[in-house]
Amino acid sequence: MDHHTLSPAPITIDELQNIRDQRCTVELSGESVSRIEHCRQYLDNKLSGQNVPIYGINTGFGALHSTSISEENLEQLQINLVRSHACGMGDEVPAPIVRLMLYLKARGLSYGHSGAQTATVKGLIALLNNNALPVIYQQGSLGASGDLAPLAHLTLALLGEGEVNWKGKRSNADEVLSACDMQPITLKSKEGLALLNGTQFMSSYASHLVLESRRLIRLADEIAALSLEAFDGRIEPFGPQVHAIRNHQGQQQVAKHFRSILEGSELINRPKKHVQDPYCFRCIPQVHGATRDALEYIASVVEREINAVTDNPTIFPDDDMVVSAGNFHGQPLALALDHMALIMAEIGSISERRTYKLISGNRGLPAFLVANPGLNSGFMIPQYTAASIVSQNKGLCFPASVDTIDSSNGQEDHVSMGANAATKAFRVVENVKTVLAIELMNAAQAFEFRRPAKTSAHLEQLLQNYRKEVPFMESDTYIKPMMDSSREFVEAYANRVGR
């Protein structure tokens, strides 16, 4: 297993993949320990013997910010905060995203601007290294004041409360801590707020979605290239000259990728009777390319966020400042995640259109890609399924970030709703995997009607691998297992394709 040292040096989204996929252990660098302890000592000294109100440290929270808390109750204040904010509902957050949350929370606290104890940060890392994952729920965050409810559930585990998924079952947190030779954390002043404030729910989803989408858009090119071959499409729209005069980087990358995928194809180079293909084939570089360009913009926003301090108040020991501001506001991520849903939904939308063309009985292909159509319905209804999913994605693309609802008696009067943007974008990307799997099933079926002609060596290998999992359909059969196998193939193959 690889090893990762958490330090103040910037990290890329790609470097998060090993952490997400449980392929490395994490340790805290000496420099990070020094920063954490320097900030904690400063805060302890700041609070010693003075009664100056500091938000969330010796005051209440949100609308209760004017309520002073006595020194003897400061630790209880933080414990009460965690317990009272663990109000998540809905489905559980998937394990890979919980792993990212643990890491990114530890990373945010490690810069020395949050007032956390070293033991608290090391506790988060210990949970991660033991794959002891707090049970966290998808609903509850407004995406401002940080991801309060999800992060409260994450923090409960450090206290030996709540539930943890460990070794294949859900257990009480105190039992898991004991089994992992960990002690519950005793929170000091400000720590509950430091743990609950922050954008780690949103940024973990966003990081995961960037990683997934980078894989999917390359795989989408390969599946679309096979569909192009099956539809007896033309290569000219993918030539470099057309895309150079428009000069969008993503568009040029997709066209180049297609030329590479299709190099050496007998079928693509044979003379064509038709002079033009439908948009869903001819405009693949323009559509897939626009998604590529937008995805890299989104990645740049997310990469800044995963290297940021996003809790509140923010502590600057060397400037003798404790500032209550708004780095927990998720607007940058909310907008990016809404954009993520849009750009990936379009990959699914154009994919479904290619599936529709393949089953339509054009260019020498049998209707619904099966012998004896009429007696056999063939691939008629998988296209319905793809259309249904694409339509659902359109609904999920309504932007969460345009909404805001007052909370905390109006003190928190503009929120990003970025957590909803995150979970909606997650559903869109998962849906797109299924739509691409349906296109691949249709493209592979359709291509068999072009035999004995051959495509490129690259696509022939793709077909050979695919046929080990999903057979050619001679006549009507129970098709759901084939669709499931195709979805599983897309997941596995996308991992091999990479970025």
N, C-alpha and C positions, 0 to 999 in steps of 0.2 A: 504494500500500500504506500502511496506517495505521502509526502510530508509538506505541510504548508505553515509558514511562520507568519502570524498576523502582526504586521508592523505598520508604521505610518505611511509607508510607500504606497502609492496608488495601485489599485488592482483593476484589472479589466474584467468585463463580463465573461469573456472566454475562460479566464482563470477560475471563475466560480463553478465551472462545470464539474470539476472533480469533487468539490465540496458538496454540490447538489446531489451528485450521483454516488456519494459515500465511497469515493476512491482515494481519500487522503485523510490523514489526521491533522489536527490544527494545534499549534501552541502559540502562546503570547510572547512576543519579543521583549528583550530587556528594555529597549527604548520605550515601548508601549507601557510597560510596568512603571517606569520612571515618570512618564507623563500622567498616568492615572493617579499615582501616589502623590505627586506634586499638587495636583488639583484637589485631591481629597484633603490633604493637609491644609491647604489654603482655606478651604471651606470650613473645616473644623475651627481653624483660628479665627475666621471671620465671624463665626457664630458665638464664639466663646465670650461670655460676659457682656454681650450687647443685645439690645432689643429692637434693632432696626428691622422693619418688616422686609422680608425677601420672599417674593411670590413662590408658593409651593414648597418652601423650605420651612418657614415658620408662620405660614398663613394657610388658610384653606385654599381650595382649588376652584377654578372657573368663577362662577358668580359668587363664591364664598371667599374671594381673594382678599377681602377686607377683614376677615376673621383671623385674629391672632391666635397662635398655638404656643402653649408654654413649652419651655425647654424639655421638661420631663416627658412630654407627649410627642416629641418630634419623630421618634422611631415608630410609635403606634400610628401616627398620622400616615406614614408611608405604607404600613401593613394594611390599614383600613382602605387606603386608596386602591391597592391591588385587588383586595377582595371585592370591593364595591364596584369596580370597573370590569370585572370578569363576567360580562353579560352577553357573550357571543351566542348566536343561534345559527341554525341552518346546517349545511353540510360541513364536514371536516375539511380543513385545509390539507391538501395532499402532502405526503411525507417529504418529497423533494423540496417543496416550498418551505416547509417547516425547518428543514435543515438550513436553507438559505436565511430564514428569519433569525435563527440562533446565531449564525455567523455574522450577519450584517448588524444585529443588535450589539454583539460583542465588539465588532469593528467600530461602530459609532461611538461607543463608550470609551474606546481605547485611546482616543485622541487627546484626552485630558482636558475636556471642556464641559464635562457632565457631572463631576463630583461623585462618581461611582467608586466603590472599593475594588481593589484588585481581585479579592475573593469573589466578588459578584461576577466580574468579567470572566474569570477562570471557571466559575460555575456554569456559565452559558457554554463555554468551550467544552467542558466535561460532559454536559448533556449531549452535545454534538458528537463528540468522539465516541461516546457510548451508544450512539444512535437511540438515545432515550428521548423521544419526541413528544413534547407537550401536546395535548389534545387542544386544538385551536379551531375556531369556527369561522365560517366565511362572512357571516353577517354581524354587523355591530359597529363598524368604523365609519365615521363621516369623512375621513381623509383630512382632518384638521384637528388641532390639538394632538396630532399624531394618530396612529392607529390604536386608539386606546383599548378597546375591548379585546381585539386579537392579542395585543402585547400583554394585556393583563393575564390572559390565559397562559401565555408563554412564561410570564414571571411567576405565576402561582407554583409552577413546578420547582423553582428555586427555593421556595419557602417550604417545600414538602407538602403542598396542598394541590388540589385539582387532580387531573388524570394525565397519564403518560402512556404512549404507545411504545412498547419495548418487547423485543423478542417475540413479535407476532401476536401480542395480546395487549389489551388495555388494562392498566393497573393503577392503583393509587400511587400518587407521586412519592409519598414517604417510603413506600415499600421499594420503589425503584431506586431512589437515592441510596437507601441502605444497601441494596444489592450491588450498586455501583461504587460502594465505599465513599459516598459523598455525604456531606453534612448540609442540612438546610441553612440557607443564608439568613443572617439577622440584618435586616435593612437598616442603614443609617439615614440621617436626614438627607432629603432630596433624592434618594436612590429610587424610591418607587416611581417618582415622577420622571426620573431619567430613563427608567426602563419602559414606562408606558408611553411617554412622548416619543415621537420619531415616526418615520415613514417606512419602517422595515416590512410591514405587511405589503404595502404597495410596491416597494422597490424589489422585494423578493419575487412577487408575481411578475413584475416587469422584467427582471433579469431572466427568469425562467422562460418567459414568452419570447424574449429576444433570441435566446439560445435555440428554442424550438423553431421559431420562424425562420431563422437563418438556414436551418437544415431543410425545412419544408419548401422554401422557395427554390432551392437547388433541385430537390426531388420533383417539384412541380414542373420544372423545365424538362426533366427526363421523361416524366409521364406524358407531358404535352408533346414532346418530340415523337414518342411512340404513337400517340393519337394522330399526329400529323402524317406519319408514315402509313398508318392504317387507313386514313382518309385519302391517301394518295395526294397529299398536299405538295406545294411548291416550296423550293428552298430560296428563291430569289428575294422574298421579303426579309430574309435574315442576312443578306449580304452587307458588308461593312459600309458601303457608300451611302445607303439610305440613312443609316443611323448616325453617321458622321455629320451629316448636314443638319441634323436636329441637335446633336451634341448633349444628350442626357446620358450621364455615365451608366446608370442602371440599364437603360435601353441597349446601349452598346455592349454591356457585359452579357446580357441575356442573348443577344444575337450571336455574339462570339461563342457563348456556351453551346448554343444550338449547332453552330457550324462544327464544333468539336465533337459533340454527341453523334452527329449524323455523318461524320467523315467516313468515307468508304462504303456508304449505303448504295446498294444496287437500286433499290426502289426509289429513293429520293432523286436520283440522277436520270431516271428514264424519262422519255418525252411525255408531256401531259397534254391531254385534250382540252382541259379547262385553262383559262388564262388568269383566273383569280380565285382565291379561297375566301371563305367567310371570315369575318372579323376575329372570331374566337381562335382562328389559326393564324391569320395574316397579321394580327395586331398583338401577338403574344409578347414580342419584345417591348412594345409600348406599355402594356398592362403589367406584366411581370416586372419590367424594369422600373416602373414607377413605384411599385411596392419595395423593390430593393433600395431605391434611393431614400424613400421615406423611412424604411427600417433602420438605415444607418443614422438618420437624424434622431430617431427615437432612442437608438442605442447610445448616442452621445449624451442625451439627457439623463438616461438611466445610469450611465457610467459616472457622471458627475455626482449623482445622488448616492451611489453606493460608496463613494469616497468622502461623504459629507457628515457633518454633525447636525442632527435634526431634532434634538430634544430641547426642552425649555424649562427653566431659564438656562442661559448659556453663561459659562464661567470662564473668565479670562484672568488667571492668577497673576500673570506678569503685569497686567494693567490694573490690577485691583478693581475688577469690574465683575458684577453679576447682573446680566441684562435679561429682562423678560421681553422676548421678541416673538418671532413667528416662523422660525425655520421648520417647524413641524407641519406647516401648511402644505398640503399635497398638490397644489395647483400645477406645478410643472409636470408631475407624474400623471395627474388626472388627464391633462390635455394629451400627453404622449400615449397613454393607455387607450383613450378614446380613438386616437389616430391608429393605434395598433389594430384595434377591432376593424376599422374601416379598410385598412390596406390588406389584411389577411382575408377578410370577407370577399374582397374582389378576386383573390386567388381562387377561392371556392366558386365564385360566381362564374368566372370564365371557364373553369374546369367543367362545371355542370353543362355549359353550352356545348363544349366539345363532346361530352357524352351524348347529348341530344342529337348532335349531327351524326355521330357514329351509328346510332340505332335507327336512323330515319330512312334507310333503304336507298341511299344515294351512292353514286360512284361505284356501282358494282357490288356493294355490300348488301347482304340480305336484310330485310326488315327485321329489326330487333335482334340481329346478329345470330340467328339460329336457322337451321334447315327446317323446311316446312312451316314457315310462319302462318299462324292461324290455328293449326293444330297445336303448335307451340307458341307460347307468349314470349319465350326467350328472355331478353334483357329489357323488356318493356318497363317493369316496375322498379328495378333499381334506380332508373332515372327519376321516377316519382320520388323515391326516397331522397335522392340528391337534391331535387328541386325543393322538397320540404325543408331540408336542412339549410339550404341557401336562403330560403325565405325566413327561417328562424334567425339566421345570422343578420338579416336586414333589420329585424326588430331589435336585436342585441346591439346594433350599431347606433341606436339613438344615444347621443352623448350624455354620459352621466355628469360631466363637468359643467354643463349649463345649469345644473340644479344647485340650490342651496336652501337649507332649512335652519332657522335659528335654533340654537341649543344653549343650555346653561343660562337660562333666564336672559338671553339676548347678549350675554358677554361674548359668546362665540357665534357671531351673527353672519359670518360668511364662511362656508365650508366647501371643500373641493369635491366631495363625493368620489374621490379617487379610488377608494376601496371597491366601490361598485363598478367603476371603470375597469379595475383589475380583474374582478371575477367575471365580468361580461366578456372581456377580451380573452380570458382563459377559455371560456366556453366556445367562443368563435374559433379559436385556433384548434381546439379539439374537434370541432365540427368539420373544419377544413381537412383534417386528416382523413375523416370518413369520406368526404366528397372526393378527395384525390384517390382514395382506395377504390371507390366506385368507378372513377374514370379509368384507372389502371386495369380493372377487371374487364371493362368494355374494350379498351384499346388492345389488350392482349387477345381477347376473343376475336375482335375484328381483324387483327393482323393475320390470323390463321387463314383467312379467306384471301390473302394476298400471296400465299405460298404457291409455287416454290420460290418466289422472289425473296431476297434477303435484305435485311436492314444492316446497319452498321454493326461492327463487332461488339461495340459497347451495348447497344440495345439488344442484340442477340443474347448476350450474357444476362442482361436484365430479364429477358423473357425466359431463359433457361432456369434461372433462379426462381422466378415467379411460378413457373409450372411445377416446381417441386412442392409448392404449397397450395396452389389453386389450379384445378384442372380445366381443360377445355370442356365446354358444355355442349354435348351432342344434342340433347333434347331436354325438355323441362325437368327440373329436379328441385329439391328443396334448396333454395338459393341462399338463405340466410347464413348457413355455415361458410359458404364461399365468400360472402361479404365480410364475415368476421375474420376469416383467414387473410383476406386481402388487406384489411385494416391492420392486422398484426404484422403483415409483411411491410406495409408502409412505415410503421413504427420502427421496425428493425432495420430496414433498408435505409431509411433517412439517417439513422445513426452512423451507417457506413459511409454515406455520401458526404456527411459533414458539411462544413461551411463552404 
